[in-house]
Amino acid sequence: MNVKLMKFLRDEEGVTAIEYGLIAGLIAVVIIGAVTGLGTKLGAIFDSITKSIP
């Protein structure tokens, strides 16, 4: 029983999967923020182009 418990506590395979999941989530948040900011700027540019066309 103790051997199995110690083996379970030393196993880091699940920790690595959680770390990769957290990294992927952080990257997704950064991408969403960048695309949202870019979309707002592009919308303003297209609005100014539309207003300048007679």
mmCIF entry with sequence, helices, sheets and N, C-alpha, C, O atoms, coordinates in Angstrom:
data_MODEL
# 
_entry.id   MODEL 
# 
_entity.id                         1 
_entity.type                       polymer 
_entity.pdbx_number_of_molecules   1 
# 
_entity_poly.entity_id                      1 
_entity_poly.type                           'polypeptide(L)' 
_entity_poly.nstd_linkage                   no 
_entity_poly.nstd_monomer                   no 
_entity_poly.pdbx_seq_one_letter_code       MNVKLMKFLRDEEGVTAIEYGLIAGLIAVVIIGAVTGLGTKLGAIFDSITKSIP 
_entity_poly.pdbx_seq_one_letter_code_can   MNVKLMKFLRDEEGVTAIEYGLIAGLIAVVIIGAVTGLGTKLGAIFDSITKSIP 
_entity_poly.pdbx_strand_id                 A 
# 
loop_
_entity_poly_seq.entity_id 
_entity_poly_seq.num 
_entity_poly_seq.mon_id 
_entity_poly_seq.hetero 
1 1  MET n 
1 2  ASN n 
1 3  VAL n 
1 4  LYS n 
1 5  LEU n 
1 6  MET n 
1 7  LYS n 
1 8  PHE n 
1 9  LEU n 
1 10 ARG n 
1 11 ASP n 
1 12 GLU n 
1 13 GLU n 
1 14 GLY n 
1 15 VAL n 
1 16 THR n 
1 17 ALA n 
1 18 ILE n 
1 19 GLU n 
1 20 TYR n 
1 21 GLY n 
1 22 LEU n 
1 23 ILE n 
1 24 ALA n 
1 25 GLY n 
1 26 LEU n 
1 27 ILE n 
1 28 ALA n 
1 29 VAL n 
1 30 VAL n 
1 31 ILE n 
1 32 ILE n 
1 33 GLY n 
1 34 ALA n 
1 35 VAL n 
1 36 THR n 
1 37 GLY n 
1 38 LEU n 
1 39 GLY n 
1 40 THR n 
1 41 LYS n 
1 42 LEU n 
1 43 GLY n 
1 44 ALA n 
1 45 ILE n 
1 46 PHE n 
1 47 ASP n 
1 48 SER n 
1 49 ILE n 
1 50 THR n 
1 51 LYS n 
1 52 SER n 
1 53 ILE n 
1 54 PRO n 
# 
_struct_asym.id          A 
_struct_asym.entity_id   1 
# 
loop_
_struct_conf.conf_type_id 
_struct_conf.id 
_struct_conf.pdbx_PDB_helix_id 
_struct_conf.beg_label_comp_id 
_struct_conf.beg_label_asym_id 
_struct_conf.beg_label_seq_id 
_struct_conf.pdbx_beg_PDB_ins_code 
_struct_conf.end_label_comp_id 
_struct_conf.end_label_asym_id 
_struct_conf.end_label_seq_id 
_struct_conf.pdbx_end_PDB_ins_code 
_struct_conf.beg_auth_comp_id 
_struct_conf.beg_auth_asym_id 
_struct_conf.beg_auth_seq_id 
_struct_conf.end_auth_comp_id 
_struct_conf.end_auth_asym_id 
_struct_conf.end_auth_seq_id 
_struct_conf.pdbx_PDB_helix_class 
_struct_conf.details 
_struct_conf.pdbx_PDB_helix_length 
HELX_P HELX_P1 AA1 ASN A 2  ? ARG A 10 ? ASN A 2  ARG A 10 1 ? 9  
HELX_P HELX_P2 AA2 GLU A 13 ? SER A 52 ? GLU A 13 SER A 52 1 ? 40 
# 
_struct_conf_type.id          HELX_P 
_struct_conf_type.criteria    ? 
_struct_conf_type.reference   ? 
# 
loop_
_atom_site.group_PDB 
_atom_site.id 
_atom_site.type_symbol 
_atom_site.label_atom_id 
_atom_site.label_alt_id 
_atom_site.label_comp_id 
_atom_site.label_asym_id 
_atom_site.label_entity_id 
_atom_site.label_seq_id 
_atom_site.pdbx_PDB_ins_code 
_atom_site.Cartn_x 
_atom_site.Cartn_y 
_atom_site.Cartn_z 
_atom_site.occupancy 
_atom_site.B_iso_or_equiv 
_atom_site.pdbx_formal_charge 
_atom_site.auth_seq_id 
_atom_site.auth_comp_id 
_atom_site.auth_asym_id 
_atom_site.auth_atom_id 
_atom_site.pdbx_PDB_model_num 
ATOM 1   N N  . MET A 1 1  ? 0.826   -1.198 0.000   1.00 0.00 ? 1  MET A N  1 
ATOM 2   C CA . MET A 1 1  ? 0.000   0.000  0.000   1.00 0.00 ? 1  MET A CA 1 
ATOM 3   C C  . MET A 1 1  ? 0.867   1.257  0.000   1.00 0.00 ? 1  MET A C  1 
ATOM 4   O O  . MET A 1 1  ? 0.613   2.187  -0.766  1.00 0.00 ? 1  MET A O  1 
ATOM 5   N N  . ASN A 1 2  ? 1.880   1.289  0.848   1.00 0.00 ? 2  ASN A N  1 
ATOM 6   C CA . ASN A 1 2  ? 2.760   2.452  0.909   1.00 0.00 ? 2  ASN A CA 1 
ATOM 7   C C  . ASN A 1 2  ? 3.528   2.659  -0.383  1.00 0.00 ? 2  ASN A C  1 
ATOM 8   O O  . ASN A 1 2  ? 3.765   3.794  -0.796  1.00 0.00 ? 2  ASN A O  1 
ATOM 9   N N  . VAL A 1 3  ? 3.919   1.560  -1.024  1.00 0.00 ? 3  VAL A N  1 
ATOM 10  C CA . VAL A 1 3  ? 4.670   1.659  -2.277  1.00 0.00 ? 3  VAL A CA 1 
ATOM 11  C C  . VAL A 1 3  ? 3.795   2.291  -3.351  1.00 0.00 ? 3  VAL A C  1 
ATOM 12  O O  . VAL A 1 3  ? 4.254   3.151  -4.102  1.00 0.00 ? 3  VAL A O  1 
ATOM 13  N N  . LYS A 1 4  ? 2.550   1.873  -3.424  1.00 0.00 ? 4  LYS A N  1 
ATOM 14  C CA . LYS A 1 4  ? 1.635   2.435  -4.423  1.00 0.00 ? 4  LYS A CA 1 
ATOM 15  C C  . LYS A 1 4  ? 1.355   3.912  -4.147  1.00 0.00 ? 4  LYS A C  1 
ATOM 16  O O  . LYS A 1 4  ? 1.272   4.712  -5.079  1.00 0.00 ? 4  LYS A O  1 
ATOM 17  N N  . LEU A 1 5  ? 1.210   4.275  -2.883  1.00 0.00 ? 5  LEU A N  1 
ATOM 18  C CA . LEU A 1 5  ? 0.973   5.672  -2.519  1.00 0.00 ? 5  LEU A CA 1 
ATOM 19  C C  . LEU A 1 5  ? 2.163   6.538  -2.875  1.00 0.00 ? 5  LEU A C  1 
ATOM 20  O O  . LEU A 1 5  ? 1.990   7.630  -3.417  1.00 0.00 ? 5  LEU A O  1 
ATOM 21  N N  . MET A 1 6  ? 3.350   6.081  -2.585  1.00 0.00 ? 6  MET A N  1 
ATOM 22  C CA . MET A 1 6  ? 4.560   6.848  -2.903  1.00 0.00 ? 6  MET A CA 1 
ATOM 23  C C  . MET A 1 6  ? 4.734   6.983  -4.423  1.00 0.00 ? 6  MET A C  1 
ATOM 24  O O  . MET A 1 6  ? 5.144   8.034  -4.914  1.00 0.00 ? 6  MET A O  1 
ATOM 25  N N  . LYS A 1 7  ? 4.421   5.923  -5.150  1.00 0.00 ? 7  LYS A N  1 
ATOM 26  C CA . LYS A 1 7  ? 4.514   5.984  -6.614  1.00 0.00 ? 7  LYS A CA 1 
ATOM 27  C C  . LYS A 1 7  ? 3.515   7.006  -7.162  1.00 0.00 ? 7  LYS A C  1 
ATOM 28  O O  . LYS A 1 7  ? 3.831   7.761  -8.082  1.00 0.00 ? 7  LYS A O  1 
ATOM 29  N N  . PHE A 1 8  ? 2.317   7.022  -6.593  1.00 0.00 ? 8  PHE A N  1 
ATOM 30  C CA . PHE A 1 8  ? 1.297   7.982  -7.022  1.00 0.00 ? 8  PHE A CA 1 
ATOM 31  C C  . PHE A 1 8  ? 1.738   9.421  -6.735  1.00 0.00 ? 8  PHE A C  1 
ATOM 32  O O  . PHE A 1 8  ? 1.535   10.311 -7.561  1.00 0.00 ? 8  PHE A O  1 
ATOM 33  N N  . LEU A 1 9  ? 2.333   9.643  -5.576  1.00 0.00 ? 9  LEU A N  1 
ATOM 34  C CA . LEU A 1 9  ? 2.756   10.995 -5.204  1.00 0.00 ? 9  LEU A CA 1 
ATOM 35  C C  . LEU A 1 9  ? 3.931   11.486 -6.044  1.00 0.00 ? 9  LEU A C  1 
ATOM 36  O O  . LEU A 1 9  ? 4.073   12.690 -6.258  1.00 0.00 ? 9  LEU A O  1 
ATOM 37  N N  . ARG A 1 10 ? 4.772   10.573 -6.523  1.00 0.00 ? 10 ARG A N  1 
ATOM 38  C CA . ARG A 1 10 ? 5.923   10.954 -7.357  1.00 0.00 ? 10 ARG A CA 1 
ATOM 39  C C  . ARG A 1 10 ? 5.548   11.124 -8.827  1.00 0.00 ? 10 ARG A C  1 
ATOM 40  O O  . ARG A 1 10 ? 6.304   11.726 -9.590  1.00 0.00 ? 10 ARG A O  1 
ATOM 41  N N  . ASP A 1 11 ? 4.411   10.610 -9.227  1.00 0.00 ? 11 ASP A N  1 
ATOM 42  C CA . ASP A 1 11 ? 3.983   10.680 -10.632 1.00 0.00 ? 11 ASP A CA 1 
ATOM 43  C C  . ASP A 1 11 ? 3.656   12.121 -10.995 1.00 0.00 ? 11 ASP A C  1 
ATOM 44  O O  . ASP A 1 11 ? 2.778   12.732 -10.386 1.00 0.00 ? 11 ASP A O  1 
ATOM 45  N N  . GLU A 1 12 ? 4.354   12.665 -11.983 1.00 0.00 ? 12 GLU A N  1 
ATOM 46  C CA . GLU A 1 12 ? 4.152   14.059 -12.403 1.00 0.00 ? 12 GLU A CA 1 
ATOM 47  C C  . GLU A 1 12 ? 3.489   14.159 -13.769 1.00 0.00 ? 12 GLU A C  1 
ATOM 48  O O  . GLU A 1 12 ? 3.414   15.250 -14.335 1.00 0.00 ? 12 GLU A O  1 
ATOM 49  N N  . GLU A 1 13 ? 3.019   13.074 -14.296 1.00 0.00 ? 13 GLU A N  1 
ATOM 50  C CA . GLU A 1 13 ? 2.432   13.070 -15.626 1.00 0.00 ? 13 GLU A CA 1 
ATOM 51  C C  . GLU A 1 13 ? 1.168   13.924 -15.679 1.00 0.00 ? 13 GLU A C  1 
ATOM 52  O O  . GLU A 1 13 ? 0.972   14.667 -16.640 1.00 0.00 ? 13 GLU A O  1 
ATOM 53  N N  . GLY A 1 14 ? 0.323   13.833 -14.687 1.00 0.00 ? 14 GLY A N  1 
ATOM 54  C CA . GLY A 1 14 ? -0.896  14.629 -14.650 1.00 0.00 ? 14 GLY A CA 1 
ATOM 55  C C  . GLY A 1 14 ? -0.602  16.106 -14.476 1.00 0.00 ? 14 GLY A C  1 
ATOM 56  O O  . GLY A 1 14 ? -1.314  16.948 -15.025 1.00 0.00 ? 14 GLY A O  1 
ATOM 57  N N  . VAL A 1 15 ? 0.424   16.431 -13.728 1.00 0.00 ? 15 VAL A N  1 
ATOM 58  C CA . VAL A 1 15 ? 0.802   17.823 -13.515 1.00 0.00 ? 15 VAL A CA 1 
ATOM 59  C C  . VAL A 1 15 ? 1.215   18.459 -14.832 1.00 0.00 ? 15 VAL A C  1 
ATOM 60  O O  . VAL A 1 15 ? 0.866   19.608 -15.104 1.00 0.00 ? 15 VAL A O  1 
ATOM 61  N N  . THR A 1 16 ? 1.949   17.728 -15.645 1.00 0.00 ? 16 THR A N  1 
ATOM 62  C CA . THR A 1 16 ? 2.384   18.247 -16.934 1.00 0.00 ? 16 THR A CA 1 
ATOM 63  C C  . THR A 1 16 ? 1.180   18.553 -17.821 1.00 0.00 ? 16 THR A C  1 
ATOM 64  O O  . THR A 1 16 ? 1.160   19.582 -18.497 1.00 0.00 ? 16 THR A O  1 
ATOM 65  N N  . ALA A 1 17 ? 0.190   17.686 -17.830 1.00 0.00 ? 17 ALA A N  1 
ATOM 66  C CA . ALA A 1 17 ? -1.011  17.913 -18.634 1.00 0.00 ? 17 ALA A CA 1 
ATOM 67  C C  . ALA A 1 17 ? -1.747  19.163 -18.155 1.00 0.00 ? 17 ALA A C  1 
ATOM 68  O O  . ALA A 1 17 ? -2.248  19.937 -18.971 1.00 0.00 ? 17 ALA A O  1 
ATOM 69  N N  . ILE A 1 18 ? -1.815  19.362 -16.856 1.00 0.00 ? 18 ILE A N  1 
ATOM 70  C CA . ILE A 1 18 ? -2.477  20.556 -16.318 1.00 0.00 ? 18 ILE A CA 1 
ATOM 71  C C  . ILE A 1 18 ? -1.708  21.808 -16.715 1.00 0.00 ? 18 ILE A C  1 
ATOM 72  O O  . ILE A 1 18 ? -2.312  22.818 -17.073 1.00 0.00 ? 18 ILE A O  1 
ATOM 73  N N  . GLU A 1 19 ? -0.383  21.751 -16.655 1.00 0.00 ? 19 GLU A N  1 
ATOM 74  C CA . GLU A 1 19 ? 0.430   22.908 -17.049 1.00 0.00 ? 19 GLU A CA 1 
ATOM 75  C C  . GLU A 1 19 ? 0.202   23.251 -18.517 1.00 0.00 ? 19 GLU A C  1 
ATOM 76  O O  . GLU A 1 19 ? 0.046   24.423 -18.861 1.00 0.00 ? 19 GLU A O  1 
ATOM 77  N N  . TYR A 1 20 ? 0.181   22.249 -19.378 1.00 0.00 ? 20 TYR A N  1 
ATOM 78  C CA . TYR A 1 20 ? -0.073  22.501 -20.791 1.00 0.00 ? 20 TYR A CA 1 
ATOM 79  C C  . TYR A 1 20 ? -1.458  23.103 -21.002 1.00 0.00 ? 20 TYR A C  1 
ATOM 80  O O  . TYR A 1 20 ? -1.632  23.984 -21.844 1.00 0.00 ? 20 TYR A O  1 
ATOM 81  N N  . GLY A 1 21 ? -2.422  22.641 -20.255 1.00 0.00 ? 21 GLY A N  1 
ATOM 82  C CA . GLY A 1 21 ? -3.775  23.200 -20.356 1.00 0.00 ? 21 GLY A CA 1 
ATOM 83  C C  . GLY A 1 21 ? -3.809  24.657 -19.929 1.00 0.00 ? 21 GLY A C  1 
ATOM 84  O O  . GLY A 1 21 ? -4.468  25.476 -20.570 1.00 0.00 ? 21 GLY A O  1 
ATOM 85  N N  . LEU A 1 22 ? -3.105  24.988 -18.854 1.00 0.00 ? 22 LEU A N  1 
ATOM 86  C CA . LEU A 1 22 ? -3.056  26.384 -18.402 1.00 0.00 ? 22 LEU A CA 1 
ATOM 87  C C  . LEU A 1 22 ? -2.350  27.279 -19.417 1.00 0.00 ? 22 LEU A C  1 
ATOM 88  O O  . LEU A 1 22 ? -2.782  28.406 -19.660 1.00 0.00 ? 22 LEU A O  1 
ATOM 89  N N  . ILE A 1 23 ? -1.275  26.785 -20.004 1.00 0.00 ? 23 ILE A N  1 
ATOM 90  C CA . ILE A 1 23 ? -0.554  27.556 -21.023 1.00 0.00 ? 23 ILE A CA 1 
ATOM 91  C C  . ILE A 1 23 ? -1.450  27.784 -22.235 1.00 0.00 ? 23 ILE A C  1 
ATOM 92  O O  . ILE A 1 23 ? -1.502  28.894 -22.766 1.00 0.00 ? 23 ILE A O  1 
ATOM 93  N N  . ALA A 1 24 ? -2.154  26.749 -22.675 1.00 0.00 ? 24 ALA A N  1 
ATOM 94  C CA . ALA A 1 24 ? -3.046  26.881 -23.829 1.00 0.00 ? 24 ALA A CA 1 
ATOM 95  C C  . ALA A 1 24 ? -4.164  27.875 -23.526 1.00 0.00 ? 24 ALA A C  1 
ATOM 96  O O  . ALA A 1 24 ? -4.536  28.668 -24.391 1.00 0.00 ? 24 ALA A O  1 
ATOM 97  N N  . GLY A 1 25 ? -4.703  27.841 -22.310 1.00 0.00 ? 25 GLY A N  1 
ATOM 98  C CA . GLY A 1 25 ? -5.741  28.801 -21.929 1.00 0.00 ? 25 GLY A CA 1 
ATOM 99  C C  . GLY A 1 25 ? -5.229  30.226 -21.921 1.00 0.00 ? 25 GLY A C  1 
ATOM 100 O O  . GLY A 1 25 ? -5.924  31.136 -22.372 1.00 0.00 ? 25 GLY A O  1 
ATOM 101 N N  . LEU A 1 26 ? -4.022  30.435 -21.414 1.00 0.00 ? 26 LEU A N  1 
ATOM 102 C CA . LEU A 1 26 ? -3.425  31.772 -21.392 1.00 0.00 ? 26 LEU A CA 1 
ATOM 103 C C  . LEU A 1 26 ? -3.183  32.288 -22.800 1.00 0.00 ? 26 LEU A C  1 
ATOM 104 O O  . LEU A 1 26 ? -3.440  33.457 -23.086 1.00 0.00 ? 26 LEU A O  1 
ATOM 105 N N  . ILE A 1 27 ? -2.696  31.434 -23.671 1.00 0.00 ? 27 ILE A N  1 
ATOM 106 C CA . ILE A 1 27 ? -2.475  31.826 -25.064 1.00 0.00 ? 27 ILE A CA 1 
ATOM 107 C C  . ILE A 1 27 ? -3.799  32.193 -25.723 1.00 0.00 ? 27 ILE A C  1 
ATOM 108 O O  . ILE A 1 27 ? -3.859  33.161 -26.482 1.00 0.00 ? 27 ILE A O  1 
ATOM 109 N N  . ALA A 1 28 ? -4.858  31.443 -25.448 1.00 0.00 ? 28 ALA A N  1 
ATOM 110 C CA . ALA A 1 28 ? -6.170  31.746 -26.020 1.00 0.00 ? 28 ALA A CA 1 
ATOM 111 C C  . ALA A 1 28 ? -6.675  33.103 -25.543 1.00 0.00 ? 28 ALA A C  1 
ATOM 112 O O  . ALA A 1 28 ? -7.244  33.863 -26.326 1.00 0.00 ? 28 ALA A O  1 
ATOM 113 N N  . VAL A 1 29 ? -6.468  33.414 -24.261 1.00 0.00 ? 29 VAL A N  1 
ATOM 114 C CA . VAL A 1 29 ? -6.901  34.717 -23.735 1.00 0.00 ? 29 VAL A CA 1 
ATOM 115 C C  . VAL A 1 29 ? -6.146  35.847 -24.421 1.00 0.00 ? 29 VAL A C  1 
ATOM 116 O O  . VAL A 1 29 ? -6.742  36.867 -24.768 1.00 0.00 ? 29 VAL A O  1 
ATOM 117 N N  . VAL A 1 30 ? -4.842  35.679 -24.619 1.00 0.00 ? 30 VAL A N  1 
ATOM 118 C CA . VAL A 1 30 ? -4.034  36.705 -25.287 1.00 0.00 ? 30 VAL A CA 1 
ATOM 119 C C  . VAL A 1 30 ? -4.489  36.890 -26.723 1.00 0.00 ? 30 VAL A C  1 
ATOM 120 O O  . VAL A 1 30 ? -4.602  38.021 -27.195 1.00 0.00 ? 30 VAL A O  1 
ATOM 121 N N  . ILE A 1 31 ? -4.751  35.796 -27.425 1.00 0.00 ? 31 ILE A N  1 
ATOM 122 C CA . ILE A 1 31 ? -5.202  35.885 -28.819 1.00 0.00 ? 31 ILE A CA 1 
ATOM 123 C C  . ILE A 1 31 ? -6.554  36.586 -28.896 1.00 0.00 ? 31 ILE A C  1 
ATOM 124 O O  . ILE A 1 31 ? -6.757  37.437 -29.762 1.00 0.00 ? 31 ILE A O  1 
ATOM 125 N N  . ILE A 1 32 ? -7.470  36.246 -28.012 1.00 0.00 ? 32 ILE A N  1 
ATOM 126 C CA . ILE A 1 32 ? -8.795  36.881 -28.012 1.00 0.00 ? 32 ILE A CA 1 
ATOM 127 C C  . ILE A 1 32 ? -8.668  38.378 -27.757 1.00 0.00 ? 32 ILE A C  1 
ATOM 128 O O  . ILE A 1 32 ? -9.338  39.179 -28.408 1.00 0.00 ? 32 ILE A O  1 
ATOM 129 N N  . GLY A 1 33 ? -7.815  38.756 -26.815 1.00 0.00 ? 33 GLY A N  1 
ATOM 130 C CA . GLY A 1 33 ? -7.602  40.173 -26.536 1.00 0.00 ? 33 GLY A CA 1 
ATOM 131 C C  . GLY A 1 33 ? -7.011  40.917 -27.724 1.00 0.00 ? 33 GLY A C  1 
ATOM 132 O O  . GLY A 1 33 ? -7.433  42.030 -28.036 1.00 0.00 ? 33 GLY A O  1 
ATOM 133 N N  . ALA A 1 34 ? -6.034  40.303 -28.387 1.00 0.00 ? 34 ALA A N  1 
ATOM 134 C CA . ALA A 1 34 ? -5.403  40.939 -29.541 1.00 0.00 ? 34 ALA A CA 1 
ATOM 135 C C  . ALA A 1 34 ? -6.386  41.090 -30.699 1.00 0.00 ? 34 ALA A C  1 
ATOM 136 O O  . ALA A 1 34 ? -6.434  42.138 -31.344 1.00 0.00 ? 34 ALA A O  1 
ATOM 137 N N  . VAL A 1 35 ? -7.163  40.051 -30.960 1.00 0.00 ? 35 VAL A N  1 
ATOM 138 C CA . VAL A 1 35 ? -8.117  40.099 -32.073 1.00 0.00 ? 35 VAL A CA 1 
ATOM 139 C C  . VAL A 1 35 ? -9.221  41.108 -31.781 1.00 0.00 ? 35 VAL A C  1 
ATOM 140 O O  . VAL A 1 35 ? -9.667  41.812 -32.688 1.00 0.00 ? 35 VAL A O  1 
ATOM 141 N N  . THR A 1 36 ? -9.663  41.189 -30.546 1.00 0.00 ? 36 THR A N  1 
ATOM 142 C CA . THR A 1 36 ? -10.696 42.159 -30.183 1.00 0.00 ? 36 THR A CA 1 
ATOM 143 C C  . THR A 1 36 ? -10.191 43.581 -30.379 1.00 0.00 ? 36 THR A C  1 
ATOM 144 O O  . THR A 1 36 ? -10.892 44.424 -30.937 1.00 0.00 ? 36 THR A O  1 
ATOM 145 N N  . GLY A 1 37 ? -8.972  43.844 -29.917 1.00 0.00 ? 37 GLY A N  1 
ATOM 146 C CA . GLY A 1 37 ? -8.389  45.177 -30.097 1.00 0.00 ? 37 GLY A CA 1 
ATOM 147 C C  . GLY A 1 37 ? -8.185  45.514 -31.557 1.00 0.00 ? 37 GLY A C  1 
ATOM 148 O O  . GLY A 1 37 ? -8.459  46.635 -31.985 1.00 0.00 ? 37 GLY A O  1 
ATOM 149 N N  . LEU A 1 38 ? -7.710  44.557 -32.321 1.00 0.00 ? 38 LEU A N  1 
ATOM 150 C CA . LEU A 1 38 ? -7.493  44.765 -33.748 1.00 0.00 ? 38 LEU A CA 1 
ATOM 151 C C  . LEU A 1 38 ? -8.813  44.998 -34.469 1.00 0.00 ? 38 LEU A C  1 
ATOM 152 O O  . LEU A 1 38 ? -8.898  45.847 -35.356 1.00 0.00 ? 38 LEU A O  1 
ATOM 153 N N  . GLY A 1 39 ? -9.839  44.250 -34.092 1.00 0.00 ? 39 GLY A N  1 
ATOM 154 C CA . GLY A 1 39 ? -11.150 44.412 -34.717 1.00 0.00 ? 39 GLY A CA 1 
ATOM 155 C C  . GLY A 1 39 ? -11.733 45.790 -34.460 1.00 0.00 ? 39 GLY A C  1 
ATOM 156 O O  . GLY A 1 39 ? -12.359 46.377 -35.342 1.00 0.00 ? 39 GLY A O  1 
ATOM 157 N N  . THR A 1 40 ? -11.534 46.303 -33.266 1.00 0.00 ? 40 THR A N  1 
ATOM 158 C CA . THR A 1 40 ? -12.028 47.643 -32.948 1.00 0.00 ? 40 THR A CA 1 
ATOM 159 C C  . THR A 1 40 ? -11.325 48.695 -33.788 1.00 0.00 ? 40 THR A C  1 
ATOM 160 O O  . THR A 1 40 ? -11.959 49.616 -34.302 1.00 0.00 ? 40 THR A O  1 
ATOM 161 N N  . LYS A 1 41 ? -10.016 48.555 -33.924 1.00 0.00 ? 41 LYS A N  1 
ATOM 162 C CA . LYS A 1 41 ? -9.251  49.517 -34.736 1.00 0.00 ? 41 LYS A CA 1 
ATOM 163 C C  . LYS A 1 41 ? -9.635  49.427 -36.212 1.00 0.00 ? 41 LYS A C  1 
ATOM 164 O O  . LYS A 1 41 ? -9.761  50.445 -36.892 1.00 0.00 ? 41 LYS A O  1 
ATOM 165 N N  . LEU A 1 42 ? -9.821  48.202 -36.699 1.00 0.00 ? 42 LEU A N  1 
ATOM 166 C CA . LEU A 1 42 ? -10.224 48.042 -38.101 1.00 0.00 ? 42 LEU A CA 1 
ATOM 167 C C  . LEU A 1 42 ? -11.610 48.617 -38.343 1.00 0.00 ? 42 LEU A C  1 
ATOM 168 O O  . LEU A 1 42 ? -11.866 49.211 -39.390 1.00 0.00 ? 42 LEU A O  1 
ATOM 169 N N  . GLY A 1 43 ? -12.498 48.443 -37.383 1.00 0.00 ? 43 GLY A N  1 
ATOM 170 C CA . GLY A 1 43 ? -13.835 49.019 -37.515 1.00 0.00 ? 43 GLY A CA 1 
ATOM 171 C C  . GLY A 1 43 ? -13.776 50.535 -37.612 1.00 0.00 ? 43 GLY A C  1 
ATOM 172 O O  . GLY A 1 43 ? -14.504 51.135 -38.402 1.00 0.00 ? 43 GLY A O  1 
ATOM 173 N N  . ALA A 1 44 ? -12.916 51.158 -36.816 1.00 0.00 ? 44 ALA A N  1 
ATOM 174 C CA . ALA A 1 44 ? -12.767 52.611 -36.874 1.00 0.00 ? 44 ALA A CA 1 
ATOM 175 C C  . ALA A 1 44 ? -12.187 53.050 -38.212 1.00 0.00 ? 44 ALA A C  1 
ATOM 176 O O  . ALA A 1 44 ? -12.598 54.071 -38.764 1.00 0.00 ? 44 ALA A O  1 
ATOM 177 N N  . ILE A 1 45 ? -11.245 52.293 -38.729 1.00 0.00 ? 45 ILE A N  1 
ATOM 178 C CA . ILE A 1 45 ? -10.649 52.629 -40.032 1.00 0.00 ? 45 ILE A CA 1 
ATOM 179 C C  . ILE A 1 45 ? -11.695 52.529 -41.132 1.00 0.00 ? 45 ILE A C  1 
ATOM 180 O O  . ILE A 1 45 ? -11.797 53.424 -41.971 1.00 0.00 ? 45 ILE A O  1 
ATOM 181 N N  . PHE A 1 46 ? -12.462 51.469 -41.139 1.00 0.00 ? 46 PHE A N  1 
ATOM 182 C CA . PHE A 1 46 ? -13.499 51.315 -42.171 1.00 0.00 ? 46 PHE A CA 1 
ATOM 183 C C  . PHE A 1 46 ? -14.587 52.380 -42.035 1.00 0.00 ? 46 PHE A C  1 
ATOM 184 O O  . PHE A 1 46 ? -15.119 52.845 -43.044 1.00 0.00 ? 46 PHE A O  1 
ATOM 185 N N  . ASP A 1 47 ? -14.920 52.768 -40.826 1.00 0.00 ? 47 ASP A N  1 
ATOM 186 C CA . ASP A 1 47 ? -15.883 53.850 -40.622 1.00 0.00 ? 47 ASP A CA 1 
ATOM 187 C C  . ASP A 1 47 ? -15.389 55.160 -41.216 1.00 0.00 ? 47 ASP A C  1 
ATOM 188 O O  . ASP A 1 47 ? -16.144 55.888 -41.859 1.00 0.00 ? 47 ASP A O  1 
ATOM 189 N N  . SER A 1 48 ? -14.098 55.455 -40.990 1.00 0.00 ? 48 SER A N  1 
ATOM 190 C CA . SER A 1 48 ? -13.552 56.698 -41.540 1.00 0.00 ? 48 SER A CA 1 
ATOM 191 C C  . SER A 1 48 ? -13.483 56.651 -43.071 1.00 0.00 ? 48 SER A C  1 
ATOM 192 O O  . SER A 1 48 ? -13.694 57.666 -43.735 1.00 0.00 ? 48 SER A O  1 
ATOM 193 N N  . ILE A 1 49 ? -13.191 55.488 -43.619 1.00 0.00 ? 49 ILE A N  1 
ATOM 194 C CA . ILE A 1 49 ? -13.173 55.343 -45.087 1.00 0.00 ? 49 ILE A CA 1 
ATOM 195 C C  . ILE A 1 49 ? -14.582 55.526 -45.647 1.00 0.00 ? 49 ILE A C  1 
ATOM 196 O O  . ILE A 1 49 ? -14.763 56.199 -46.662 1.00 0.00 ? 49 ILE A O  1 
ATOM 197 N N  . THR A 1 50 ? -15.568 54.939 -45.001 1.00 0.00 ? 50 THR A N  1 
ATOM 198 C CA . THR A 1 50 ? -16.949 55.048 -45.450 1.00 0.00 ? 50 THR A CA 1 
ATOM 199 C C  . THR A 1 50 ? -17.426 56.480 -45.399 1.00 0.00 ? 50 THR A C  1 
ATOM 200 O O  . THR A 1 50 ? -18.133 56.922 -46.305 1.00 0.00 ? 50 THR A O  1 
ATOM 201 N N  . LYS A 1 51 ? -17.060 57.219 -44.370 1.00 0.00 ? 51 LYS A N  1 
ATOM 202 C CA . LYS A 1 51 ? -17.486 58.618 -44.253 1.00 0.00 ? 51 LYS A CA 1 
ATOM 203 C C  . LYS A 1 51 ? -16.788 59.512 -45.271 1.00 0.00 ? 51 LYS A C  1 
ATOM 204 O O  . LYS A 1 51 ? -17.332 60.542 -45.668 1.00 0.00 ? 51 LYS A O  1 
ATOM 205 N N  . SER A 1 52 ? -15.590 59.125 -45.693 1.00 0.00 ? 52 SER A N  1 
ATOM 206 C CA . SER A 1 52 ? -14.853 59.965 -46.640 1.00 0.00 ? 52 SER A CA 1 
ATOM 207 C C  . SER A 1 52 ? -15.313 59.775 -48.082 1.00 0.00 ? 52 SER A C  1 
ATOM 208 O O  . SER A 1 52 ? -15.024 60.613 -48.936 1.00 0.00 ? 52 SER A O  1 
ATOM 209 N N  . ILE A 1 53 ? -16.025 58.683 -48.363 1.00 0.00 ? 53 ILE A N  1 
ATOM 210 C CA . ILE A 1 53 ? -16.523 58.442 -49.723 1.00 0.00 ? 53 ILE A CA 1 
ATOM 211 C C  . ILE A 1 53 ? -17.823 59.238 -49.888 1.00 0.00 ? 53 ILE A C  1 
ATOM 212 O O  . ILE A 1 53 ? -18.752 59.096 -49.093 1.00 0.00 ? 53 ILE A O  1 
ATOM 213 N N  . PRO A 1 54 ? -17.875 60.081 -50.935 1.00 0.00 ? 54 PRO A N  1 
ATOM 214 C CA . PRO A 1 54 ? -19.101 60.893 -51.116 1.00 0.00 ? 54 PRO A CA 1 
ATOM 215 C C  . PRO A 1 54 ? -20.271 60.102 -51.612 1.00 0.00 ? 54 PRO A C  1 
ATOM 216 O O  . PRO A 1 54 ? -21.354 60.656 -51.805 1.00 0.00 ? 54 PRO A O  1 
# 
